[in-house]
Each structure stands twice: as C-alpha cells, then as structure tokens.
Amino acid sequence: MKILCIGEALIDMICTDKGKSLSAGNHFLKKPGGAPTNVAAAIAALGGTVDLAAKVGNDPFGKQLIDVMNGFGVGTDFMLTDKQYFTTFAFVSLMENGERDFVFNRGADGYLTKEEVDAIDLNEVTIIHFGSATGFLPGPLQEAYLHLLHKAIRLNISVSFDPNYRHLLFPNNTQTFIDQSWNFLQHCNFFKVSDEEAMLITQTNHLEKATEILLQKTTAVFAITLGKEGTLLGINGEQHIIESIPITPIDTTGAGDAFVGAMLYQLSHRSKAQINELNPSDWRRFIANANKAGARTCEYLGAMEAFAHLNNQIFN
C-alpha cells in the first residue's frame, strides 16, 4: 500500500572537519537530504511503495534530488521544480559524538502550495507522513500541510507525524512550533518525537511527565526515541521501553528518519482498520525493527549512503 511523504527536500552541506564548528570548518561534502525526503528514501530502500511531495529549485541541485529519489524507487511525480527559488541548503557540522549543528539557507521547499498538493491523487494512499518543522514556518508549505492534514482526516487516511524540531527555525517563537505540533499530535494515528521534543512540546523538564501528558492528550500510538537507551512506546495509556542496538556511531544524520521509514514500511502492509487492531506486542516488534534501521544508519556518513545499505532483511 502506498505512503505519501510531504515536506522539505534539500541539500546538506556536511562539514568533514569533524569536531569543528561551521565557522571553523573548511571542507564540505554535498549530500541530498530533508527529513521527509530521507523517510521516503528509507521506505523505498526497505521495499515499500512511496511518493514524495516536495518542491526544489530549477537548478542542478534540484535535479540531483529528483535523480536520487528516482534511484531509490521513490515516486517523484509530485517533486515539483520552481524557477523562481533556489533549492534549499542546510549546512551541517558533525561533532565528535556524532551530533549535529544546522544552519539553513531556505529556498524552494517552502513554496509547495495547497493547490499543488490538492492535485495529488490519494486513492491509493493509505498513510500520509508529515515530516518536518519547516512546514510550520509561515508561507505556502504551511498552508499545504494543514490542507493535506484536513483532507487525510476527511478521507480516513492514516496520518504519521514527526516534528523534527530545529531551534534555528524558531529562535524567537518556540510557542508557534508547540501549538502547531499539538494540532498534528491530536489528529494523527502515529507520531515519533525525540525525548527533547517530547519535553519541549509538553513544556516540562521531565521525560516521565512528558510521557504522561502525551498519553493523556493524544489517542495516537507514539514513539519517543531515547538514543542509545532505546525507544519508549506509548500505547493505550501504557508505556514500554524497547532496547536499542549497541553501535559506535559515525553520523547520526537520518537515524530518526530511518526509524520512521521502517515504522511506516511495516505499517503500510495493513489497512487503517488493521493498524488500529495492532496490539502492544505487534508495536514492540515494529519498534525493535525500526531501532535496527536507525542503528544501521548511524554507521555511515550521510543519510542517503546509509539508506543504500537498508533492506527488509534486517527485520525479524
């Protein structure tokens, strides 16, 4: 069954001077990226059927993004090119522990319109994934996000959400990110957040309290990723910890997206009614598999290169 991912498609410029800040680094490696783009590639690498709705510039970098998605087997009919705006760039600095620093130079990805997403045929789509906080910035993409969310609800299509919070996107107005996140959290069927995002959105300093709030205020099944500590599953008022896979990380870029892609790939084999009937044991198995996908991704430099090593044989 088909999955539709919507959001940013961009070029990551990765500083290869490991451990240095962006201002101190001198060497950069160009890699295709963007959270929903990564998720779509991961789904396709695992063998799933997925389309990506995104906008890129009418430039060599936009062409590269479309070519890479085609190479993975992602449907690109809704990857549109914009002649007015350049492809979005994200400059990324990798620190010694594998964590990242971001500076965004935003362009075409923010100009996908609600009219353009409204033209997408959703008859074969069973899950729509909203995968980036860039969709919460003012502009056409924000309107397209909301329009597609309401349409998915109306058509009884399962909704997946990953906020992908970046402080640089909301330096002076975190509240708008929180408010918009709640709108999606309360209307989706599955969501993934990091432990930091869970505490930010619930405005608490304790993960346990954040989990309680999410269990009380949402009806979705959710996953809170905890890094090397594993993943917290929230379902039916209960929480479960699923252990992670021990690794030595090279680059954590795309690990969360691989996790989401693996979850959606597994869910895509079921109808919405069947997803609603899954029990905690099913969800724990899915998350254990998704943990493997996320861990595998951390062993390579760059998300797309990592996804090329993904396949569904990593699953139980």
N, C-alpha and C positions, 0 to 999 in steps of 0.2 A: 504494500500500500504506500502511496506517495506522501512524502513530507515536503512542506514548503518552509524555507528559511527566509526571513526578511531582515534587512539592515545593512550595515556597512560592509563595503569591500574596499580594501585599501592596500597600500604598500608599506610594509615595515622596513625601516632602515635600521638594521641591528648593528650597534657598535661592537666591533670584535675586540676592542681593547678592554678585556674583561676586568671588572673591578673599578673601572674609571667612570666618572660622571660623563654626561653627554658633552659638557663644555670642555672636558679634558681629553675626550676621545678623538682620534684622528681617522680611524678606519671603520668603514660601514659596509654591511652586506645587505643587498636588496632582497627582500622576501615578500611574497604575497600573503595577505592576512585580512584581519577583520573578524570579529567574533562569530557572526552568523556564517561568514564565508568559511571559516575554519570548521564549524559544526557541519556544514553541508559537505565539505570535503571528507570529513571523518565518516559521516554516514555512508557516502558513496564508496569509500575505501573498504568499509565493512561489508559492502554488498547491498546497501539499501538504495531505494529509489527516491531521489530528492531533487527539487528545483530551488534555485536561489533568485530572490527578487532583490535587486540592488542597482545602484547607478554608479558608473565610473566615467572618467573623462574620455574624450575622443583623442587619446594620446597613446604612446607606446605602453604606458603602464596600465592603462585600462585594458588594452589589448592583451597584455600579459595575464591579467587577472582572469579574463574570459577564457584564454587558452588553457590556463592551469586548471580551471574548473572543468572545462571540456575534457582535459586529460584524466581527471578523476572519474568522469562519468556523471558529473552534476549537470542537470538541465539548465541551460543558460538563456532560454528564450526571453526571460524576464530580467536579464542583466543588461540594462539599457545604458547607452552612451550619451553623454551630454557635451555638446560642442562649446558651451559657454564656460564650464567649470573644469578645472584640472582634477585628476584623480587624487583622492585624499592620501596623505602620507602620515605615518606615525614613526617618530624617531625613538628607538628603544635602546636603553643601556642595561646590560646584564651585569649584576653584581656577583660577588664571589659565591653567594649561597643560591644562585640561580634565579633570584627575584629580579623584578624589572622596574625601570623608570620610563615614563612616557612623556613625549611632547607631541601634540597633534598639530598638523597643518591641514585643516579640513577643507575639502573641496566638494566634488560632485556627489559623494554619498548622501549628503544632506538634502538633495533636491529630488529624491524619488517622491512622486506625488500620489495623492489618494486616487486620482483618476487613472493613473498608470497601474496601481495595484488592483483597482476595481475591475480592470480589463482581464485579470488573470482568471482562467477557468479553474474553479475549485471543485469540480465534480469528482475528480479522482483523489483529491487531497483529504487525508484523514487526520493529519497533525500539522498545525502551523506553529513554528518556533520563532519567537521574538527574542533576539539575542544580543542587544547592545544598548547601553545607556545613551549612545549618540542619538537614538530615536527619541530621547526625552528633551533634546535641545530644541529651541524654537525653530520652526521652519517647516517646509513641506513634508519631510520624513516623519516628523512628529504627528502631523495630521494623517499621514498614510498609516502609521502604526495604529492609531486609535480607530480609524475607519476599518482596517482589516480585523482588528480585535472584535469590534462590534459585529462585523459580518460573520466571523468564525462562530461567535456565540449564536447568532441567528440561524446559521446553517448546521449547528450541532457538530462542529469540527473541534477536535481536541486541541487545547492551547497549551503550549510549553513556553516557559519564560526564564530567562537568565539575565539579570540586570547589568552585569559587567561594569560595576561602578568604577569610575576613574575620577579622582579628586580634581585633576586638571580641567575636567569638563564642567565642574560645578564649584569653582573656587569660592564664590561668594553667595551661593544659593543652594546649599545642600537640601533644603526643605522641598524644593520643587522635585528633586530626584526621589526623595522619600515619598512624597504624595503620589507621584505618577507610578512609582513601584507598587504601592498599595492597590492602585486601580487594577494593575495586572495580576498581582498576587491573589486578589479576591475574585478574579474571573477565570483563572487558568486551572488546568487539570493536573499539571506537574510543573514544579519550578526547582531550580538549583541556585543556591546562593553560597558564597563563602562564609566563614564564621564572622569575618569583619563586616560583610554586607548584612548578615542577619542582625548583628548588634546595631549597626547604623540605622537600618530600616525600622527596627523596633525601638530605637533610641534608648538602649540600655547598655550597660558596660559588662554584662554577664551573659555568656552563651546560654546557660541554663534558662535564664529568664527570657531571653530572646526566643528560644525554642518553645517555651510555654505560650508566649504571645502568638507565635505563628500557628501553633496547634489550635489555639482558641479562635483566632480571627480569620483563618483560611480553611477551606474544605479540600484543598489540593493535597496530593501526596508531594512531599518535598525532600530534597537532599541538601544538607549543609556540609560542604567539603571542609575537611579539617587538616589538609596537607598530609604529613606522614602519619598522623593519628587516625586517618581513615575518613569515613563519611558517616554523618548522622542521618538516619532515615526517620522522617516524621510521617505517621500514617494512623488514622483512626484514633487520634488522641494519644498515641504511644510513640516512643522514640527508641531507636535501635542503633547501635554503633557497628558498622561493618569495617573491618580492618583493611588497611591499605597494603600495598606491596612494597617491601623494602627495596630501595634503589639508591644509586648515587646520581643525583640529578646533574645534567649538563645544562639544561634550559627548560624552565617551566612554562615557556610560551606555548599556549594552546592546550595545556593539560586539562583545564576545566572544560574547554570546548570539545576535546576528545571524550571526556566523561559524558557530556551532554549528548554528543553524537552517538555514543554507544547506547545510552539510555533510549534515545529516540529510535535508533535502529531496532532495538529489541521490542519496543512498544509498537512499532509500525507493522508488526506481524499480527496485530489484533485490532478489532474494531473498537470504537469508543466504549460500547457496552461491555466488551470483553475486558478492556482495560479497567473499567470500574469494578469488575468482578475479581481482579487480581488480589491475592491475599498477601500478608506481610512476608511470608516465605518466598513468594514469587519476586517481590520487590527487593528483598535482601539479595537474592540471586542476581537480579539485574544489576544492582549496585556493585556487587562484588566483581562482576564482569566489567562494568564501567570503570571501576578502580584500576583494573588491569590496563584498560585502554589509556587512562590518564597517566599511569606509571610508565607505560611503554613510550608515550610521547615525550616524557621528561628526559629520555636517554639520547635524544637527538637535538641538534641545533636547528631551530626553526620548525614551526608547526607543520608546514606542508611536507617537508622532508620526513618528519616523524610519521605523518599520516600515510605516507607511501609504504610504511612498514606495518600498517594496521591490516588485520583481516579477522574475519569472524572465528578463526581457529583459536584465538586467544580465549574464547568463551568456553564455559563448561558445557 
